[in-house]
Amino acid sequence: MKLLPVLCFAVLCITLTLGLWPFHAPDNEVTWLKGANGLAFGKHGTVLSRGPLQTASATASVEIWAQPRRWTGSTLLTLYRPDKRAAFEVRQSLEDLEPSYEAAGGRSHFYVNDAFGPSLRGGKPVLITLTYGARGVTVYRDGVFAAAAPPGFRIPDGVFTGWLVVGDSVGGTHSFRGDILGLAIYDRELNAAEALSHFQSSLNTRNAGEIALYLFDEKSGNAIHNHAAANAELYIPKTYTVVDEVFLRPLWEEFDFSRSYWAGNLKNIVGFIPTGVCFYACLIAVWPAKRALLVTLVVGFLVSLTIEVLQAYLPTRDSGTTDLITNTLGTYIGILCYRRFLGWAKRGWTKKHPRSIW
């Protein structure tokens, strides 16, 4: 009986440590490629713009030359506005491309199947060209037509007036794992011939309508020049930074079909099973079973809430409501495990060892 409070305290300390580690902002894992133009992004990496892009055009195009290294969910490019947070994003969803923008009823998005598949399987960079205008949104991969967005996906005018976040999202950690070799943004809609020509030139030529062109050819330092204009230069922060980090992101905004999302939920459930087992075992010794169950669930929820509140101040962690649900579920599963297995084992052990610490 004396061992249980100590065990509960140990489980609490371990759970808090795992939920909050590291306790500080780590170094920004963005480095220059050796022998080639481009940047390599590690586990926690981001590049930010010093000023906003300025365009009110009703048409635009984005070209991203990238080499993903992981089959994961991550963000290659975000255009950020304080009033709309992530106004526009280009994301990797496993082997698919996922463009999205902030709409009145939430985020609107669509998927381009296998856009990054050949690059992931072949180990070669891919040029993604996304254009929008009177014909809607069109996506090219290596200069070849890949997909057209459904009719309901219409990017609002003025989306490209905002700050750039390269290799990460805003509001939370969604760092891209791989290399970004070039980035170009236009205030006009590119056609199929231009998309192919730009692929063949590897973005190394100036083109009409460019408002941003980053060739990542500096090879050192933390400044990245915009070869198309004098504004919106990029820089590499010394420490990893999340722009406009979200406090307790709603469940429906966190939901994702990616493998990393479901793997994270499974870890949250499993990680709180010991909390349910230990605290229920301790409380049932002094309280009736129903009350001990309820109090244990409250303890699990409060521990989870503490972690999520503190995570809002840690750039490497995401503060969200999904974790509150999965952690509390893990606590409940721990209670069931004790009732079904450990409670039975305890009774058998006590009969054989009446002077046991239990």
C-alpha positions as CSV (number, residue, x, y, z in Angstrom):
1,M,0.0,0.0,0.0
2,K,2.9,2.3,0.8
3,L,4.4,1.8,-2.7
4,L,1.3,3.0,-4.6
5,P,1.6,6.8,-3.9
6,V,5.3,6.7,-4.9
7,L,4.4,4.8,-8.1
8,C,1.7,7.3,-8.9
9,F,4.1,10.2,-8.4
10,A,6.7,8.5,-10.6
11,V,4.1,7.9,-13.4
12,L,3.0,11.5,-13.1
13,C,6.5,12.9,-13.5
14,I,7.3,10.6,-16.4
15,T,4.0,11.5,-18.2
16,L,4.6,15.2,-17.8
17,T,8.2,14.9,-19.0
18,L,7.2,12.9,-22.1
19,G,4.4,15.4,-22.8
20,L,6.5,18.5,-22.5
21,W,10.0,17.5,-23.6
22,P,12.0,19.4,-24.8
23,F,11.3,22.2,-22.3
24,H,12.9,24.9,-24.5
25,A,12.9,26.0,-28.2
26,P,15.4,23.8,-30.0
27,D,17.8,25.0,-32.7
28,N,16.2,25.6,-36.1
29,E,17.1,22.5,-38.2
30,V,17.6,24.3,-41.5
31,T,21.0,23.9,-43.3
32,W,22.4,24.7,-46.7
33,L,22.8,21.9,-49.1
34,K,26.4,21.0,-50.0
35,G,27.2,21.0,-53.7
36,A,23.8,22.3,-54.8
37,N,21.4,25.2,-54.3
38,G,18.8,24.6,-51.7
39,L,17.9,24.1,-48.0
40,A,17.6,20.9,-46.0
41,F,14.9,20.8,-43.4
42,G,15.2,18.6,-40.3
43,K,12.7,17.5,-37.7
44,H,11.9,21.1,-36.6
45,G,12.7,23.6,-39.3
46,T,11.2,26.8,-40.7
47,V,12.1,29.8,-42.9
48,L,10.3,33.1,-42.5
49,S,9.9,36.3,-44.6
50,R,10.9,39.7,-43.2
51,G,8.0,41.4,-44.9
52,P,4.8,40.6,-46.8
53,L,4.2,40.0,-50.4
54,Q,1.9,42.6,-52.0
55,T,-0.5,41.7,-54.7
56,A,-4.2,42.1,-55.3
57,S,-4.3,40.1,-58.5
58,A,-7.2,37.7,-59.1
59,T,-4.8,35.2,-60.7
60,A,-1.6,33.7,-59.3
61,S,0.8,30.7,-59.6
62,V,3.2,29.0,-57.2
63,E,6.1,26.8,-58.1
64,I,7.9,24.7,-55.5
65,W,10.9,22.5,-56.3
66,A,11.3,20.1,-53.5
67,Q,12.6,16.6,-52.4
68,P,10.5,15.1,-49.6
69,R,12.4,12.5,-47.4
70,R,9.5,11.1,-45.4
71,W,6.1,9.7,-46.0
72,T,4.3,12.0,-43.6
73,G,2.0,15.0,-43.3
74,S,3.9,18.3,-43.5
75,T,3.7,21.8,-44.9
76,L,6.0,23.1,-47.6
77,L,4.6,26.6,-47.9
78,T,2.3,28.9,-46.0
79,L,1.1,32.4,-46.8
80,Y,0.2,34.0,-43.5
81,R,-2.1,36.8,-42.7
82,P,-2.9,37.7,-39.0
83,D,-6.6,38.1,-39.8
84,K,-6.8,34.7,-41.5
85,R,-3.9,32.9,-40.0
86,A,-2.9,30.3,-42.7
87,A,-4.6,32.0,-45.7
88,F,-3.1,29.5,-48.1
89,E,-1.0,26.3,-47.6
90,V,0.7,23.7,-49.8
91,R,1.0,20.5,-47.8
92,Q,2.4,17.0,-48.3
93,S,0.0,14.3,-47.2
94,L,2.0,11.1,-47.5
95,E,2.6,10.8,-51.2
96,D,-0.2,13.3,-52.1
97,L,-0.2,17.1,-52.5
98,E,-2.8,19.0,-50.5
99,P,-3.4,22.7,-51.3
100,S,-5.8,24.5,-48.9
101,Y,-7.0,28.0,-48.0
102,E,-9.0,29.6,-45.2
103,A,-12.7,29.8,-46.1
104,A,-15.7,31.2,-44.3
105,G,-16.8,27.8,-43.0
106,G,-13.3,26.5,-42.3
107,R,-10.4,25.3,-44.4
108,S,-11.1,24.2,-48.0
109,H,-8.7,21.7,-49.6
110,F,-8.3,19.0,-52.2
111,Y,-5.8,16.2,-52.9
112,V,-3.5,15.6,-55.9
113,N,-3.0,11.8,-55.8
114,D,0.6,10.6,-55.9
115,A,2.1,14.0,-56.5
116,F,5.1,13.2,-54.4
117,G,5.1,9.4,-55.0
118,P,7.7,9.3,-57.8
119,S,10.0,11.6,-55.8
120,L,9.7,9.6,-52.6
121,R,10.3,6.3,-54.4
122,G,13.0,7.6,-56.8
123,G,14.8,10.0,-54.6
124,K,14.6,12.9,-57.1
125,P,13.2,16.4,-56.6
126,V,9.9,17.3,-58.0
127,L,8.6,20.6,-59.4
128,I,5.0,21.3,-58.2
129,T,3.3,24.1,-60.2
130,L,-0.1,25.3,-58.9
131,T,-2.0,27.9,-60.9
132,Y,-5.4,29.5,-60.5
133,G,-7.5,31.9,-62.5
134,A,-10.5,31.9,-64.8
135,R,-10.1,28.2,-65.4
136,G,-9.9,27.4,-61.7
137,V,-7.0,25.7,-60.0
138,T,-4.6,23.5,-62.0
139,V,-1.7,21.5,-60.8
140,Y,1.3,20.3,-62.8
141,R,4.0,17.9,-61.7
142,D,7.4,18.3,-63.5
143,G,5.7,20.4,-66.1
144,V,3.0,17.8,-66.9
145,F,-0.7,18.1,-66.0
146,A,-1.5,16.3,-62.8
147,A,-4.9,17.4,-61.6
148,A,-7.6,20.1,-61.7
149,A,-9.3,21.2,-58.5
150,P,-13.0,20.5,-58.1
151,P,-15.3,23.4,-59.1
152,G,-15.9,24.3,-55.5
153,F,-12.3,25.0,-54.7
154,R,-11.9,28.7,-55.6
155,I,-8.9,30.5,-54.1
156,P,-10.1,34.0,-52.9
157,D,-8.5,37.2,-54.4
158,G,-5.6,38.7,-52.5
159,V,-4.5,35.5,-50.8
160,F,-0.9,36.2,-51.8
161,T,-0.8,39.4,-49.8
162,G,0.9,38.2,-46.7
163,W,4.0,36.8,-45.0
164,L,5.7,33.6,-46.2
165,V,6.5,30.6,-44.0
166,V,8.6,28.1,-45.9
167,G,8.9,24.5,-44.7
168,D,6.3,24.8,-41.9
169,S,2.8,25.9,-41.0
170,V,1.5,28.5,-38.6
171,G,-0.3,27.8,-35.4
172,G,1.5,24.5,-34.8
173,T,4.4,22.3,-35.8
174,H,4.0,20.7,-39.3
175,S,7.7,20.8,-40.4
176,F,8.6,19.6,-43.9
177,R,11.2,16.8,-43.8
178,G,13.3,17.1,-47.0
179,D,15.0,19.6,-49.3
180,I,13.5,22.7,-50.9
181,L,15.5,23.8,-54.0
182,G,13.5,26.7,-55.4
183,L,10.4,28.7,-54.9
184,A,8.6,31.1,-57.3
185,I,5.4,33.0,-57.0
186,Y,3.6,34.9,-59.8
187,D,0.7,37.3,-60.0
188,R,-0.7,35.6,-63.1
189,E,-1.8,32.2,-64.2
190,L,0.8,30.1,-65.9
191,N,-0.1,27.9,-68.8
192,A,1.0,24.3,-69.6
193,A,3.8,25.3,-71.9
194,E,5.2,27.7,-69.2
195,A,5.0,25.0,-66.5
196,L,7.0,22.6,-68.7
197,S,9.6,25.3,-69.7
198,H,10.1,26.3,-66.0
199,F,10.7,22.6,-65.2
200,Q,13.2,22.2,-67.9
201,S,15.1,25.4,-66.7
202,S,14.9,24.3,-63.0
203,L,13.4,27.8,-62.2
204,N,16.8,29.4,-63.0
205,T,15.4,32.0,-65.5
206,R,13.4,35.1,-64.8
207,N,9.8,35.1,-66.1
208,A,7.1,37.7,-66.5
209,G,4.8,38.3,-63.6
210,E,7.2,37.0,-60.9
211,I,6.7,38.7,-57.5
212,A,9.0,36.3,-55.7
213,L,11.8,34.1,-56.8
214,Y,14.0,32.3,-54.3
215,L,16.8,30.1,-55.8
216,F,18.4,29.4,-52.4
217,D,21.8,30.0,-54.0
218,E,23.4,31.9,-51.1
219,K,24.9,28.7,-49.7
220,S,25.7,30.3,-46.3
221,G,24.3,32.8,-43.8
222,N,20.7,33.2,-42.7
223,A,19.4,35.6,-45.4
224,I,17.6,34.4,-48.6
225,H,17.2,37.0,-51.3
226,N,14.1,37.6,-53.4
227,H,15.5,37.7,-57.0
228,A,12.2,39.1,-58.4
229,A,11.7,42.1,-56.1
230,A,13.2,44.0,-53.2
231,N,10.6,43.0,-50.6
232,A,9.7,39.8,-48.9
233,E,13.2,38.5,-48.3
234,L,13.5,35.3,-46.3
235,Y,15.6,34.5,-43.2
236,I,16.5,31.4,-41.2
237,P,15.8,31.9,-37.5
238,K,18.5,30.7,-35.1
239,T,15.9,28.8,-32.9
240,Y,12.9,27.0,-34.1
241,T,9.8,29.3,-34.1
242,V,6.1,28.7,-34.7
243,V,4.2,31.7,-36.0
244,D,0.9,32.5,-34.1
245,E,0.9,29.2,-32.2
246,V,-2.6,28.0,-31.4
247,F,-3.9,27.3,-27.9
248,L,-6.1,24.2,-27.7
249,R,-6.8,23.7,-31.4
250,P,-10.3,22.3,-32.0
251,L,-10.8,18.6,-32.8
252,W,-12.2,19.2,-36.3
253,E,-9.2,21.3,-37.3
254,E,-6.7,18.7,-36.1
255,F,-8.3,15.8,-37.8
256,D,-6.2,14.3,-40.5
257,F,-6.1,11.0,-42.5
258,S,-2.3,10.9,-42.3
259,R,-0.4,8.0,-40.7
260,S,1.4,10.4,-38.4
261,Y,-1.9,11.7,-37.0
262,W,-3.2,8.3,-36.1
263,A,0.1,7.1,-34.8
264,G,0.2,10.2,-32.5
265,N,-3.3,9.4,-31.2
266,L,-2.3,5.8,-30.5
267,K,0.8,7.0,-28.5
268,N,-1.4,9.4,-26.5
269,I,-3.8,6.5,-25.5
270,V,-1.0,4.1,-24.6
271,G,0.9,6.8,-22.8
272,F,-1.9,7.4,-20.3
273,I,-2.7,3.7,-19.5
274,P,-0.2,3.7,-16.6
275,T,-2.0,6.8,-15.2
276,G,-5.3,4.9,-15.1
277,V,-3.7,1.8,-13.6
278,C,-1.7,3.4,-10.9
279,F,-4.1,6.1,-9.7
280,Y,-7.1,3.8,-9.8
281,A,-5.2,1.1,-7.8
282,C,-4.3,3.8,-5.2
283,L,-7.7,5.4,-4.9
284,I,-9.7,2.1,-4.8
285,A,-8.0,1.3,-1.6
286,V,-9.8,4.2,0.2
287,W,-12.8,4.9,-2.0
288,P,-15.7,2.9,-3.5
289,A,-15.0,1.6,-7.0
290,K,-17.3,4.1,-8.8
291,R,-15.9,7.1,-7.1
292,A,-12.3,5.9,-7.6
293,L,-13.1,5.5,-11.3
294,L,-14.5,9.0,-11.6
295,V,-11.7,10.6,-9.7
296,T,-9.1,8.7,-11.7
297,L,-10.6,10.0,-15.0
298,V,-10.6,13.5,-13.6
299,V,-6.9,13.1,-12.7
300,G,-6.1,11.9,-16.2
301,F,-8.0,14.8,-17.8
302,L,-6.4,17.4,-15.6
303,V,-2.9,16.0,-16.3
304,S,-3.7,16.1,-20.0
305,L,-5.1,19.6,-19.7
306,T,-1.9,20.8,-17.9
307,I,0.2,19.4,-20.7
308,E,-1.8,21.0,-23.4
309,V,-1.8,24.4,-21.7
310,L,2.0,24.3,-21.3
311,Q,2.5,23.0,-24.8
312,A,1.0,26.3,-26.2
313,Y,4.3,27.9,-25.0
314,L,6.6,25.2,-26.6
315,P,7.2,25.5,-30.3
316,T,7.9,21.8,-30.8
317,R,4.6,20.7,-29.4
318,D,1.0,21.2,-30.5
319,S,-1.8,22.3,-28.1
320,G,-5.0,20.6,-29.1
321,T,-8.3,19.2,-27.8
322,T,-7.8,15.8,-29.6
323,D,-5.1,14.9,-27.0
324,L,-7.5,15.6,-24.1
325,I,-9.9,13.0,-25.5
326,T,-7.2,10.4,-26.3
327,N,-5.4,10.9,-23.0
328,T,-8.6,10.5,-21.0
329,L,-9.5,7.4,-23.1
330,G,-6.0,6.0,-22.3
331,T,-6.7,6.6,-18.6
332,Y,-10.0,4.8,-18.8
333,I,-8.4,1.8,-20.6
334,G,-5.8,1.7,-17.7
335,I,-8.7,1.4,-15.2
336,L,-10.2,-1.4,-17.2
337,C,-6.8,-3.2,-17.4
338,Y,-6.5,-3.0,-13.6
339,R,-10.0,-4.3,-13.1
340,R,-9.6,-7.1,-15.5
341,F,-6.0,-8.2,-14.9
342,L,-4.1,-6.5,-12.2
343,G,-7.0,-6.6,-9.7
344,W,-7.2,-10.4,-10.2
345,A,-3.4,-10.7,-9.8
346,K,-3.4,-8.6,-6.7
347,R,-6.0,-10.7,-5.0
348,G,-4.1,-13.9,-5.8
349,W,-0.8,-12.3,-4.6
350,T,-2.3,-11.1,-1.3
351,K,-3.7,-14.5,-0.5
352,K,-0.2,-16.0,-0.9
353,H,1.7,-13.1,0.7
354,P,-0.5,-11.5,3.4
355,R,2.3,-9.2,4.5
356,S,2.9,-7.8,1.0
357,I,3.3,-4.1,0.4
358,W,0.0,-4.3,-1.5
